[in-house]
């Protein structure tokens, strides 16, 4: 006679298998549950935690950059779905523990749904090497950097966390960020170490202390030779982006370099050497290629030549890296004594 064992729910087990015949009922192997450590001082964690098991899914390598303000839902959903049902970690230094988990799950209704969506807030950024933080980053299939102050990420997070993010990039997880989070993902980044800087201030003195440029350890490979700025046209940031690019070009020692200025509510998604732009509004993604030469001297307004600019609106798509030479609507710019002008010099 065949005996049937009813299924039961047991911690750490997926289920009990039911088998009839000579072998009788056979249990399945237990699920590997190894929860990450509890956080120490300066670290707060919240969201959709799950069972504590590492899902070990295969993510889609996808990079999603947003310019701040409201998120673009379609691009955000693409970021969440790139986790392939695995674990998503949101990193931030300030703000809510629950807003992104709720948005990424209940609002967006992604398919597949992630197993976990956890916000890790490094209220004291120097504590970012806490094992609770590193464990979650090491297990993530997708990592999102929220907005805020990028100096917390670039200057105050410890090297150990930077290296963990670099390792996550190497293993092909999905990455994304908005505002300061997006800014932090380029090969170079305005790090805000000495506070913010306006376009008139930067153009008047490109070597002023506030124009501080970092080279993030966890720069994304799709953003090689690229620097990102956010809240772009809303805050009149074209001039300062050109200063950042002139400084980046000098530090890098070879060009050209590329700038990406993202308006609020605009998303740039990069995957498989192609890009798409999405937005519910009228904003754009402003792309600049700068080859120089540049005049950089303390207290002397910027002079910069060799600039091409393209603006991409909702629905734009194409190959990445962007081909400025074949762009029919590319504009030639220059900076003369701190003033941004259209056209080549006479």
N, C-alpha and C positions, 0 to 999 in steps of 0.2 A: 504494500500500500504506500502511496505517496503521502508524506507528511508535509504540510505547508506551514511555514513560519511567518507570522504576520510581521510586517515591517515596523520598526520602532525608531524613534529619533534619539540618538546618543551623541553627546558632545564629542567632537573630533572624528566622527564617522560620517561618511557620505550616505550610506544605507547598508542594509544587510541583503545579500543576494539570496534568492530562493532557487534552489536546485532540486529536482526530483531525480531519483535513480540511486545508483550505488553510492555516490559520494555524499548524499544528504545535503542539508543546507550548508552553504559556505559563505562566510562573511567577506565582504570586500575589504581591501586594505584601507586603513584609516587615512583620512585627509591630513596632510601635514599642516598643523596649526602651530605657528610660532609667532605670537604677537610681537610687534615692535615694543620697545621699552616705553614706560611712562615718561613724559617730559619732565625736565628739571626746571629750575628757576629761569624765567625769561622766555619760556616757550609755552605757547598755548595751542591746543589742537582741538578741532571740532569738525562736525560734518557727518557723513555717512561712513561709518567705520567698518561694517561687515564683520566677518567671523574672526579676523586676525590672520587668516591664511594668505599667503602670497599667491595671487592668481596666475602668474607666469603666462600671460598671453603674449601674442606677437603683435606689437603695435604697428600702425602705419606711420612711416616717417613723414611728418607734415609740420610745417612752420606757419603759425598764424600770428600776425602782428596787427594791433589795433591802435588807433590814435588817441584814445581817451574819450571821455564822455560816455554815452551809452554804447553798450556792445552791439555789434552787428550779429543778429541771431543766426543767420545762415552760416557765417564763418565760425561762430562759436560752436554751433552744432557739429561742424566738420572737425573742429579740434577735439570735442568730446568723443565723437565716433572713431577718431583715430586711435583711441586707447583700446579698441577691439574688445570691449567688455572687461578690461582690466582695471588697474588702479590709477586714479588721478590725484595728483598732489598740487594744491594751490599754495604758493609761497607768498607771504606778505609780511611787512613789519608793523603795519597798523591796519585798523579796520575790522570788519565783521568776520567771525568764524563760520557763519552759516549762509551768507548771501550767495557766494559762488556755488556751494553744494546744492542749494535750492534751485538756483538758476540753471545750472548744468543738468539737473535731473528733472525736476517737476516742470519747469518752464519750457525747456528745449525738447523734452521727450525724445532723447536720442535712441537710435537703434544701431547697435546693441547698447543697452544701458550699462554703465560702468559698474563693476563690483563694489568699488569704494570711491568716494569723492571726499577728500579730507583737506581742510585748510590747516596749514601750519603757520602760525603767526610768531615770528621772531621779535617779540616785543622788546627784547634786548638783543639786537642783531649779533653782537659778539658771542652770544650763546648758540649760534647756528651750528656749531659742531656737536651739539647734544646728540647722543646716540638715537634718540627718538626721531630727530629730524633726518639724520643720515640714513636710518633704516627705511623710512618712508620714501625718500628720494631714490634709494637703491632698488626699491621694489616697484617703482612707478612705471606705468606704460605711457603716461603723459604728464607733463609738468607745465604749470601756468604761473607766470609772475604777474601779480596784481600791480595796480598803480600805487603811487606814493612818492617817496623820495629815493631816487636811484642810488644815492650815496649809501643808504642803508645796505643795498644789495652789493654794490661794487666796492665800497670802501670799508664797511663795518662787518659784513659777513666774513667769517674766518676762511682761511685758505682751504681747510678741510671740506667745507661745504662747496666752495668754488670747484674743487676737484671732483666732488661727487656729481655736481651738475655737468661737468665736462665728461665724466664717465657715462652719465645717462645719455648725453648727446652721442657719444661714440657708439653706444649699443642701439641707437636708432629709435629712441622714444620720440613721441610727438612733443613739440614745444610750442608755447605761445605766451603772449603777454600783451598788456595794454598800458599805454602811457609810459611811466617809468619802467615798467616791466619790458615793454617792447624796446625802449631805448637801450636797455642793458644787454641786448642779445647780439649787437653788431660786433664786427671785428674791433671797431673803436666806438667809444661812447662818451658823450658829455656826462661827467660823473657828478656834477653839482656839489663837489667837495666844499667849495667856498660859497655856496648859494647859487641862485639862478643868475642869468645874465640876459639882458634884452638885446635885440638886434642893433639898435643905435650904439649901445655901450660896446658890444663886441666889435662892430665895424670901426669904431673910433680908435680902438686899441686892441688889436687881436692877441697881444701878449699879456693882457691884464690877467690878474690872478684868477678871476672868476671863470676864465675860459680854460677849464681843466678837463683834459681828455685822458681817458683810461683805455686800456687794452684788455677787455674781459677774458679771463681764463676760459669761461664757458661760452665764448662766442660761437654762434651757429655757423656751420660750414656754408650754408646758403647765403650768408651775409659776409663772405670774404671781401675785403677791401671796401666794406660798406659801413656807414654810420647812420643811425635812425634818430629822427626827432618826432615829437608828438604835439598834439594841440596846435597844429602847424599854422594854418592861415588865421585861425581864430585869435592867435596871440602874436601874429606878425613875425614869424620866426625864420623867414627866408634868409635874411641878412646874417643871423647868427649861425645858421646851418652852413652857409658859405664860409664863414670864419672857421667853424669846426673842421670843415673839409680841407681848408688851406693848412691848418695845423696838422691834421691827419696826414696829408700828402707829404709835408715836410718830415714828420716823424717816421713815416713808412719808408721814405727814401725812394719810392718808385710809384708811378701812377699808371693809369688814372685811378681815382677813388670815386665812390658813388655815395650820394646822400639820398635818403628816403625820408620825406616829410609827410606825415600822415595827419590828415584833418580829423577832427572829432567824429566818431561814428563810422569811420572808414576802416576797412580791414583789407590787408594784403595777405594772401595765402600762397605759399610756395610749396610745391610738391613735384617730384619727378622732373626737375629742370623746367618747370612751367609755373606761371603765376596766374592768379585771378584777383580781381578787385571787386569788393562788394560794399554797398552802403545803401541805407534807406533814404539818405538825404542827397544833397547836392555837392558834398565835399569830395575831395580827391586824394590820390596818392601822388605826391610831387617827387619826381626822380631827377637827380642832378648827377652829371658826370663831370668831374673836374680833373684836368690834366696840367693846369698851371701854364706859365710860371706865376709865382706869388711873391709879393713883397711883404715880409713880416718883420716888423721892428717895433720895439717898445715905445708906446706913446705916439705911434705913427699910424694913421688910418690905413686900412687894408687896401692893397691893389692886387687883383687876381684876374687872370685871363684863362682861356680854355675851358669855358663852362657851357654845357648844353643842358637844357631843361625840358622835361616832358611831364604833362599832367595826365594821370589815368583816372577815369571816372568809373562809376558802377558798371559792371559787366565787362570791363576790359580784361583781356586774357592774352597770353602769348608765352614765348620762350623766356626762361630765366637762366643765366643773367640776361638782363634787358639789353636789347640791341639798339643803342642810341643812334647809330649811323643810318639805320633803315627807317627810323621813326619820321613819318612825313610831317608831323606837327611839332618837331623839336625846335626850341628857340635857343638862339645863341645869346649868352649874357656875358657881362664882364663887371668887375668892380674897380672903380677908379677913385682913389682917395676916399674910401669909405662909402661910396655911393654905388648902388646896384643899377646898372644900365643895360639896355637891350641892344644887341648888335656887337660886331667886332669893333675894335678901336680904329679910328680913321688914320 
